[in-house]
């Protein structure tokens, strides 16, 4: 019985040692449209060009729009 109660106490106390997870703790220093400069970016989008980034977001959102899908 002591062993089980000791394990339960250890389990409860181990949860107290978890570090806090704060949303938004990373600071972003550049705008989202700057993006990655590699070969994995979407075609039609130029990293650093805000207008092409916004156009790409519109195209992506239309792909998720249920009313614009063809059945």
Backbone as a printed PyTorch tensor [residue, N CA C, xyz], in Angstrom:
tensor([[[  0.8210,  -1.1960,   0.0000],
         [  0.0000,   0.0000,   0.0000],
         [  0.8630,   1.2570,   0.0000]],

        [[  1.9540,   1.2160,   0.7470],
         [  2.8650,   2.3730,   0.7710],
         [  3.4840,   2.6130,  -0.6040]],

        [[  3.7830,   1.5230,  -1.2900],
         [  4.3870,   1.6390,  -2.6240],
         [  3.4210,   2.3200,  -3.5880]],

        [[  2.1750,   1.8990,  -3.5570],
         [  1.1760,   2.4880,  -4.4550],
         [  0.9470,   3.9540,  -4.1130]],

        [[  0.8170,   4.2770,  -2.8250],
         [  0.5990,   5.6710,  -2.4530],
         [  1.8270,   6.5280,  -2.7730]],

        [[  3.0120,   5.9610,  -2.6540],
         [  4.2280,   6.6860,  -3.0210],
         [  4.2900,   6.9720,  -4.5110]],

        [[  3.8860,   5.9890,  -5.3230],
         [  3.8620,   6.1830,  -6.7750],
         [  2.8170,   7.2350,  -7.1810]],

        [[  1.6780,   7.2270,  -6.5150],
         [  0.6360,   8.2160,  -6.8100],
         [  1.1330,   9.6150,  -6.4630]],

        [[  1.7840,   9.7620,  -5.3300],
         [  2.3200,  11.0690,  -4.9300],
         [  3.3910,  11.5290,  -5.9160]],

        [[  4.2520,  10.6180,  -6.3570],
         [  5.2840,  10.9870,  -7.3400],
         [  4.6510,  11.4090,  -8.6610]],

        [[  3.6070,  10.7100,  -9.0620],
         [  2.9240,  11.0530, -10.3040],
         [  2.2840,  12.4400, -10.2180]],

        [[  1.6530,  12.7260,  -9.1020],
         [  1.0160,  14.0350,  -8.9140],
         [  2.0590,  15.1460,  -8.8880]],

        [[  3.1560,  14.9210,  -8.1820],
         [  4.1920,  15.9470,  -8.0870],
         [  4.9730,  16.1270,  -9.3920]],

        [[  5.0260,  15.0990, -10.2290],
         [  5.7480,  15.2440, -11.4900],
         [  5.0270,  16.2060, -12.4320]],

        [[  3.7280,  16.3250, -12.3050],
         [  2.9740,  17.2620, -13.1350],
         [  3.2840,  18.7070, -12.7540]],

        [[  3.7440,  18.9350, -11.5390],
         [  4.0570,  20.2900, -11.0950],
         [  5.3460,  20.8190, -11.7110]],

        [[  6.1740,  19.9320, -12.2300],
         [  7.4690,  20.3600, -12.7600],
         [  7.4180,  20.7410, -14.2380]],

        [[  6.2570,  20.6730, -14.8560],
         [  6.1500,  21.0080, -16.2710],
         [  6.2980,  22.5090, -16.4620]],

        [[  7.0690,  22.8960, -17.4570],
         [  7.2690,  24.3170, -17.7180],
         [  6.0180,  24.9140, -18.3650]],

        [[  5.7180,  26.1650, -18.0990],
         [  4.5270,  26.7860, -18.6840],
         [  4.6870,  26.9780, -20.1900]],

        [[  3.6000,  26.7830, -20.9050],
         [  3.6030,  26.9620, -22.3540],
         [  2.7790,  28.2000, -22.6660]],

        [[  3.4520,  29.2490, -23.1140],
         [  2.8070,  30.5330, -23.3480],
         [  2.6160,  30.7120, -24.8480]],

        [[  1.3910,  31.0030, -25.2390],
         [  1.0840,  31.2190, -26.6390],
         [  1.7250,  32.5130, -27.1210]],

        [[  2.4020,  32.4620, -28.2410],
         [  3.0110,  33.6590, -28.8010],
         [  4.2940,  34.0610, -28.1180]],

        [[  5.0300,  33.1080, -27.5930],
         [  6.2530,  33.4630, -26.8920],
         [  7.4020,  33.7770, -27.8500]],

        [[  7.2800,  33.3160, -29.1040],
         [  8.3170,  33.6280, -30.0890],
         [  8.0090,  34.9680, -30.7340]],

        [[  9.0270,  35.7620, -30.9020],
         [  8.8370,  37.0440, -31.5670],
         [  9.1450,  36.8770, -33.0520]],

        [[  8.2430,  37.3550, -33.8680],
         [  8.4340,  37.3040, -35.3120],
         [  9.0010,  38.6500, -35.7350]],

        [[ 10.1470,  38.6150, -36.3700],
         [ 10.8080,  39.8600, -36.7260],
         [ 10.5060,  40.3140, -38.1460]],

        [[  9.9980,  39.4180, -38.9710],
         [  9.6970,  39.8220, -40.3420],
         [  8.2620,  39.4460, -40.6840]],

        [[  7.6600,  40.1410, -41.6330],
         [  6.2760,  39.8500, -42.0140],
         [  6.1470,  38.4650, -42.6440]],

        [[  4.9300,  37.9200, -42.6240],
         [  4.6900,  36.5680, -43.1310],
         [  4.9610,  36.4660, -44.6340]],

        [[  4.7350,  37.5320, -45.3840],
         [  4.9170,  37.4470, -46.8280],
         [  6.3810,  37.3710, -47.2450]],

        [[  7.3020,  37.6060, -46.3150],
         [  8.7220,  37.4630, -46.6550],
         [  9.0420,  35.9940, -46.9190]],

        [[  8.5080,  35.1000, -46.1010],
         [  8.5470,  33.6620, -46.3310],
         [  9.9150,  33.0590, -46.5180]],

        [[  9.8880,  31.8070, -46.9320],
         [ 11.1120,  31.0490, -47.1660],
         [ 11.6110,  31.3040, -48.5700]],

        [[ 12.8870,  31.2860, -48.7080],
         [ 13.4850,  31.4570, -50.0340],
         [ 14.1340,  30.1340, -50.4270]],

        [[ 13.2670,  29.1490, -50.7460],
         [ 13.7620,  27.8460, -51.1650],
         [ 12.8730,  27.3010, -52.2710]],

        [[ 13.1060,  26.0700, -52.6680],
         [ 12.3700,  25.5000, -53.7970],
         [ 11.0180,  24.9180, -53.4030]],

        [[ 10.6250,  25.0020, -52.1480],
         [  9.3790,  24.4020, -51.6930],
         [  8.2190,  25.3800, -51.6280]],

        [[  8.3930,  26.6000, -52.0910],
         [  7.3160,  27.5800, -52.0510],
         [  6.3290,  27.3030, -53.1800]],

        [[  5.1160,  27.7900, -53.0310],
         [  4.0620,  27.5920, -54.0120],
         [  4.3760,  28.3440, -55.3030]],

        [[  4.0390,  27.7340, -56.4380],
         [  4.2600,  28.3920, -57.7270],
         [  3.3380,  29.6030, -57.8390]],

        [[  3.8220,  30.6770, -58.3350],
         [  3.0390,  31.8940, -58.4720],
         [  3.2380,  32.8480, -57.3080]],

        [[  4.0310,  32.4380, -56.3460],
         [  4.3010,  33.3030, -55.1960],
         [  5.7810,  33.5970, -55.1390]],

        [[  6.1060,  34.8720, -55.0750],
         [  7.4820,  35.3060, -54.9630],
         [  7.7280,  35.7530, -53.5270]],

        [[  8.6600,  35.1330, -52.8070],
         [  8.9330,  35.5660, -51.4300],
         [  9.3280,  37.0380, -51.3890]],

        [[  8.6980,  37.7900, -50.5190],
         [  8.9780,  39.2080, -50.3800],
         [  7.9850,  40.0940, -51.1000]],

        [[  7.1500,  39.5110, -51.9690],
         [  6.1520,  40.2750, -52.7170],
         [  4.8010,  40.1390, -52.0250]],

        [[  4.3350,  41.2070, -51.4170],
         [  3.1090,  41.1620, -50.6190],
         [  1.8730,  40.9060, -51.4810]],

        [[  1.8140,  41.4760, -52.6790],
         [  0.6290,  41.2940, -53.5190],
         [  0.5010,  39.8540, -54.0030]],

        [[  1.5970,  39.2200, -54.3800],
         [  1.5130,  37.8190, -54.8080],
         [  1.1930,  36.9140, -53.6230]],

        [[  1.6280,  37.2830, -52.4210],
         [  1.3150,  36.5200, -51.2070],
         [ -0.1840,  36.5820, -50.9250]],

        [[ -0.7750,  37.7880, -51.0310],
         [ -2.2080,  37.9360, -50.8070],
         [ -3.0200,  37.2020, -51.8680]],

        [[ -2.5710,  37.2330, -53.1140],
         [ -3.2670,  36.5170, -54.1850],
         [ -3.2050,  35.0090, -53.9360]],

        [[ -2.0810,  34.5140, -53.4630],
         [ -1.9350,  33.0950, -53.1730],
         [ -2.8380,  32.6740, -52.0200]],

        [[ -3.0130,  33.5530, -51.0270],
         [ -3.9240,  33.2550, -49.9240],
         [ -5.3690,  33.1720, -50.4080]],

        [[ -5.7510,  34.0430, -51.3430],
         [ -7.1060,  34.0100, -51.8920],
         [ -7.3560,  32.7230, -52.6520]],

        [[ -6.3740,  32.2910, -53.4420],
         [ -6.5010,  31.0430, -54.2000],
         [ -6.6220,  29.8670, -53.2420]],

        [[ -5.8350,  29.8730, -52.2010],
         [ -5.8560,  28.7970, -51.2150],
         [ -7.1910,  28.7610, -50.4770]],

        [[ -7.7250,  29.9170, -50.1410],
         [ -9.0040,  29.9800, -49.4410],
         [-10.1430,  29.5120, -50.3420]],

        [[-10.0880,  29.8020, -51.6370],
         [-11.1320,  29.3500, -52.5530],
         [-11.1290,  27.8280, -52.6910]],

        [[ -9.9800,  27.1990, -52.5060],
         [ -9.9160,  25.7440, -52.5340],
         [-10.5990,  25.1210, -51.3380]],

        [[-10.7970,  25.8900, -50.2740],
         [-11.4570,  25.3930, -49.0780],
         [-12.9090,  25.8440, -48.9860]],

        [[-13.3690,  26.6020, -49.9530],
         [-14.7330,  27.1190, -49.9650],
         [-15.6660,  26.0420, -50.5120]],

        [[-16.6310,  25.6200, -49.7060],
         [-17.5560,  24.5580, -50.1210],
         [-18.4650,  25.0170, -51.2560]],

        [[-18.7770,  26.3020, -51.3270],
         [-19.6930,  26.7830, -52.3690],
         [-19.0420,  26.8460, -53.7420]],

        [[-17.7270,  26.9620, -53.8030],
         [-17.0760,  27.0630, -55.1010],
         [-16.6060,  25.7230, -55.6410]],

        [[-16.7460,  24.6590, -54.8630],
         [-16.3190,  23.3330, -55.3230],
         [-17.3260,  22.7720, -56.3370]],

        [[-16.7990,  22.0430, -57.2800],
         [-17.6310,  21.4230, -58.3090],
         [-17.8740,  19.9720, -57.9080]],

        [[-19.1210,  19.5590, -57.9640],
         [-19.4430,  18.1770, -57.5870],
         [-19.4590,  17.2740, -58.7800]]])
